[in-house]
Amino acid sequence: MAPSSYSPLGEAYDEAFAPDGSLRAEGGAGVRAIGELDLEALCARLGAMLDERGVGFRSVDGQTEFTVCPVPRVLGAAEWNALEAGLIQRTKALNAFVADAYGARRAVAEGVVPARVIEGSGGYEPHMRGVRAPADLWIGIAGLDLVRDASGELLVLEDNATTPSGFAYALSTRAALAELIDVPPELTPRPLDDVPRMLDDTLHSAAPDTDEPSIVVLTDGPRNSAHYEHSWAADALGIPLVQPRDLELRGDHLLHEGRPVDVVYRRTNRDEVDTDVGALLLPAQRAGTLAVINQFGTKVADDKLAHAYVEDMVRFYLGEEPLLRSVETLDLGDEDTRERALDQMEDLVVKPRGGSGGVGVVICAHAEPEDVEAARRAIRERPEAYIAQPRIDISLHPTVIGDQLLPRHVDLRPFVFLRGDGEAAVMPGGLTRVAFDEGAMVVNSTQNGGAKDTWVLR
């Protein structure tokens, strides 16, 4: 039964507890795994271990602590298998969309995607028009943000195809937690040992025609919020971790220590062509001597307006019905849709079209009246700059707050590793993110958020 202090909020789906307070057969396995352990002490030990190992994420206020709740989130094998297929399908469609956006634009010509989705996107890179990615691999690594609605269905809230982060944090969380709790054999989750191979396969598959490609991880340095992951990736793959100053463009080739570089795993925040990083990499990309994962220009797929058309992209590019639904996204550039949205603002979440990290998001049901009116004015003045989505009471998971187990909202970021031959692999589970503030719906590591280990049962 649920602890006496535990009371689910509103109509949200609780991942671990059924409405009658009993533990769910699969979703409740994480609560069973921690048993009668001292929650506060467990949290402290887990935090200390991660800190000692240098696991950190720089938040908007400059803090670098990576906070983890020790109660694992658990997904059953059948649900995961269906979800995995949908994630792969969606990533392939997004990759095809990006290639098309910088190529023939068939989707625009055939009325599947309005031209303004591409041309009006802050992530669209005109300099990439006509560039062909090696093996047509634009999105090698995707991190799709999923939420579970009140009915229990997992939906895609946002697509992340530029420089998604989180897989190394998930592995580090798993390794630390495994040292602190004893997991019964029947609850043993699928291992994450194959993730470095998934990443390596993606990078190698993108390489121009060479048997032994030279690959580097490109970082901004320690000030990047996810620098820990950059360093982890380089160590796991046994390849150099470099900054732009460590690279040299000579003719049509990018060099590191005098040797041509074939593949750059780009993790810099400078993700536009019109930057020093773009000036360094693009000439070799254009010449076909360099592959970049993820390519410049993939941000057009992250655009929140593009999200409104992803299910249509699946049908158009793959000739399949979508296996995974999106959270409905309203295209406010369409007049009829805009007026409908303005009439039901109290039920909507308004987001800047190119925003990230929860910045600028207005959850109208929870916002002050003046903030809702400001959002309404902004939509009328610049409808193309915003999208709206219905408010979803995203699911809850038992979370350690002090010495208690309390419900907190969570989302899920699974990672898809796409290869140049069209094959793909998905990290089992991914990273569950949790909002530690009571009732908080913006689940993000930069806004008093943290993480949980995510188990997929065998």
N, C-alpha and C positions, 0 to 999 in steps of 0.2 A: 504494500500500500504506500501511497505518497506520504512523505513526512507531513506532520500537522502544519508546519510553516509553509508548505508548498501549495499554492493556489493558482492554477492557470489563469491567464489574463484574457478577458473578452471571449471571442469566438475562435481564437487561434488554435490551430492543431498542435497538440503536445506530442513531441517526437517519442517520448519515453513512457508517458502515462496515458492510459485509456481514460475516457470520461468518468468511469466509476472509480478511478484512483488506483487501479491495478496496473502493474507494469506490462507494457506491450511485450509480446513474445520475442520480437527481434529488436525493436527500437529501445526496449528497456534493458538490453544487455549491458550497456555501459554503466548503468546504475548498479546492476548486480555485480559488475566487475570490481567496483570500488568497495563494495561490501560495507563493513563497519569501520573503515579507516577514518582517522581523524582528518576531516576535510581541510581545515585551516592549515594543519601541519603538512598535509600532502601538497597543498598549493605552494606553501613556502619552499618545500624541498624541490618541487618541480621548477619553480622560478629560479632558485639558486643554481640548479644544474644547468639550465639554459643560459643563465648569465655567465657562469664559469666557462661555458663552451663558446661564448661570443655571439650567441644568437640574439640579434637585435633588429628592430625595425624603427626607423626614424619617423616620428609622427609630425603633425603640423606644428606642434609646439616645441619640437626639437628633442623630445624624449626618445630614447633608443631601446627601452625595455620592450621585450616581446612577451606579452602576458598570455598565459595559457590556463584554461580551466581543465582540471584533470579528469572530468567526467567525459568519457568518449561518446561521440555520436555514432550510432550504429545503423547501417543499412543492410537489409537482407539480400541474399544472393539473387533472387528472382528480380527484385526491383532494380538492383544494380545492373544486371545483364541487359534489361530493357533500356535503362538509362544510358548505358555505354554505347549501345547501337545508335541511339538518338544523338548523342554528343558527336560521334564520328560523322554521322550524316550531316549535321548542321555545320561542322567545321569544314567539310568538303565543299558545301554550298557557299560558305563565306569566302573560301579561297577562290572559288570560281568567280564569284562576284567581283572580288578585287582585281583579278586578272582581266575580267571583262570591262571594269571601270577604266582601266588604263589601255584597253585594247579596242575591240570592235563595238562595245556597248550594245550588244544584242538585246539585253534585258530592257534597255531604254527604247530601242527601236521597236520592240514588240509589245511595249506598253506594260511591262511587268513592274518596272521601277521608274518613277518619274525622274527626269534628268536633274531636277533640283536636289534630289537626294545625293547625287554625286557632286554637282557643280557648287551647291551651297554648303557643302561640308567643310568645316575647318580642317578636317584631316585629309582632304583631297590634295594631292601633290601634282600640279601640272607638269613638273619636270619629269615625272615618271611615265607620262603618256608615251606609249610606244615602246617602253622598256619591257622586255620579256624576262621574267625571273627564270634562273636555271631550273629545269625540270618543272616549270610552271608552279613552283612552290613559293607562294607569297606568305602564307600563314603557316609557319612550321610548328608553332606552339600557340595554342589558344587556351584561355582561361575563361570559362563561361560562368557567370554568376546566376545561380539557381535559388529560387525560394519555393517553399511549400505553402500552398494556400490552405484555407480552412477545410477544404474537402480532402486534403492529404496529397494532392497532385503536385509534383515538382514541375515548375515552370521556369523558363529562362527569363531573367529580369534584364540582364545586360550581356553584351558580347565584348570580350576583351581580346583583341588581336594585335595589339601594338607591342607592348613589352609586359605581358602578364607575369606577376610574381606570386610566389606562395608555395611552390612544390618543395623547395628545400626546407622551408619552415615546417611543412607537414612531416617530412622525413625526420627532422631533428626533434620534433615533438614526439613522434612515435618512438624514437630511440630512447629518449629520456624517460617517457612514461613507462616503457617496458621494464625499466630498472626499478620502478617504484611499486608496481602492482602485479599480483599474480593472476594471470588470466587462465581460467579453466580451459581445457582442450576444446570443449565444444563451442567456446566463444572466441577462439583464436582467429584474428582477422587475416584476410589475404595480405601477404607481405608486400612491402614497397621496394624490395631489393632491385627490381627491374627498371626503376625510374632512370638511373644513370644511363642504362643501355638504350632506353627509349629516346632520351635526349641525344645521345651519341648517334643513334641511327638517323634521326632527323637531320642533324648537322652534316653527317657524311653523305646522306642522300641528296643534299642540296648542292654539293660540290660540283664545279665544272669538271670536265672529263679528266680525272686523274686518279690513280690507284691509291695514293697515300696523301690525301689533302692536308694542308696546313690549316689548322683551325685555331681561332683565338676567341676569348670572351672579352668584349669591349665594355668597359665600365666608366662611369664618371669619377669613380674614386669613393673613398669612405663617406663622403657627404651624401651620396645617393641613399635614399630611404631603404632600399633593399640590397645594399652592398654585401651583406652577409651571404645572400643567395648567389651573387656574382662570384664571390670567392669560393663558395661551396661547389658551384658548377665547374669552375676551372680545376679545382682539386679532384673532384670526382672523375673527371674525364682526362686528367693529366695533361691539360693544355694551358698555354699562357693566359694570365689575366693581365690585360693591357689597358692603358688609357690612351686617348687620342695622341698625346705627345710621344707615345712609344711607336707610333706608326708613321710611315712615310709613303707618299704617293709619288711614284716614279713612272712617268709615261702612263701606260694603261694598267699598271700593276700596283697593288698595295703591298708594302714590304714591312716585315717585322724583323729587326736585327739582320737586315740584308736579304732575308728569304721571302719569296712571294707568299702572300696569304691567300688561301682559296675560299675560306668561309669565315665570316664574322658572326658570332652570336652577339647581337647588339642589345645591350642592356642599358644604354644611356638614356637619360631623360630628354636629351636633345634628339627628338625623334622626327624633326622636320628636315627636309632637304636643305632649306636655306639656313644652315648652321655650319659651324666649323666641321662637325662630324659629317654632315651631308657633303660638304666640299671635299672631304677626305675620301669618302667611300664611293660617291656616285660615278665619277669617271671610270673606275674599274668595273662597277656594275654595268654601266652602259657598254663597256668593251667586252663584257661577257667573261671576264677573268675572275670575277669575285661574286660570291653569293652572300647574301645577308639574311639572317633569320632574327626577327622577322623583317621583311623588306620595308624600306621607306614606302609610305603610302597606304599601309594596311590600316591606318587609323580611320580611313573612310568606312571600314566595316564596323568600327567601334561607335560610329556616329549613332546617336540614339534615334534619329529618324530612320536610318537604315534598318534598325531593329524592327520597325513596323512592317518590313517587307521580307524578312528572312524566310518565313514559311513559304511565301511565293517563290523565293529564290530556290528553295529545295525542290519545289515542283518543276521550275523552269530548267535549272541546270542539271538536275539529277534524274528528272522524270519519275520522282517518287513522292509519296505522301509523307509529310513530316511525322516523324516518330516522337518528337518533343515539341510541345507547344511553347509559344512565347507569352509572356504577360502582354495583354493587349496594349498597343502603343498608338496614341492618337496623333495623326499627322495634322498639325495645326496650320500647315500651309494650305490645306484644303478648307475653303470657306465654310461649307456645311459642317464639316467635322469641328472646326474651330467654334462655331456658334453653339454647337451641341456641348462642347467642353465648357464654354463660358457659362452655360446654363446649369452645369452640374459641378461647379468648382469644388464644392464641399466634399465630394466623393473622390477627388482626384489628387494625384501627386504630380506636381509640375517640376520639370527638370530642364536645366540649360542643355541645349542639344549637344554641346561638346564638353560638358562638365565631367568631373571625375571626383572620386573620394567623398561623395555626398555633399560637396560644396554647392551652394545655391539651390538645393532641393527644398521645395515647399510642400510639406504634407498638410494639405489644406484643412483636414479635419482636426489637426492638432495645432495649427498655426494661429497667431493673433490675427484678428480681423483686418488690421491695417496691412499685415504681410500678405494676406490673401488678396486684398485689393491691389496691392503693388504688383503681385503676380498677374492679376487680371489686366492691369494697364500694360504691363510688359508684353503680354501676349497680343494685345490689340496693336501695340506699336511695332512689334517685331515678331510676328507669329512664326517666322521661319527659324527663329533662334531658340525655340522651345519645343518640347513635346510634353504630352501628359499621359499618365497611366492611371488606371483605377487603383484606389488604395487597397492593398492586400494586407490583412492581418497575418504577417508571415509567422511561420511556426516557432514554437518555443522548445527550449531544451533545458533540463535541470542543470543549473550552473552554480558553482561555489561562490557565494558572496559572504565574506567573513567566515563564520563557522556554520552557515546555513546553506541548504540547497534550495535555490529559488529559480523560477522560470525566467528565462531571458531569450530574446529573439535571436535567431540564427539564420545564416544563409550558407550556401555551399559553393565553393569554387573548385570544380574538377578540372583537370588538365588533359588536353588532347595533344598528342605528338603526331603530326602528319608528316609523311615521307614523300619524297619526290616520285616514287613509284605508285602513289595513290593509296598505299597501305597506311594504317594508323593504329596507334596504341593509346590507351587511356590509363592514367594513374588510378589505381583502385581507391576510390573515395575522394581524394583531393583534400582541400583545406576547408574545414568548417570555421566560419567567422562568427563571433558572438558579440553582441552589444551588452556591455556590463551595466549600463544605466537602466533602471526600471522603465519599461514601456518604450525604450528607444527603438526606433525602426530603421535608422540609418546604421547598417552593420558594416563598419569599416575600421581597419586597424588604426587609422589616423584620427579617429574620433571616439576615444575611450572604448575601443573595441579590442578584442583579443581573438584567440583561436582555441580550437578543440581538436584532438585527434579524431579522425574519421575512420571508422572500421567498416569494412565490407565483409560480411560473413561468407565462409566458404560454401 
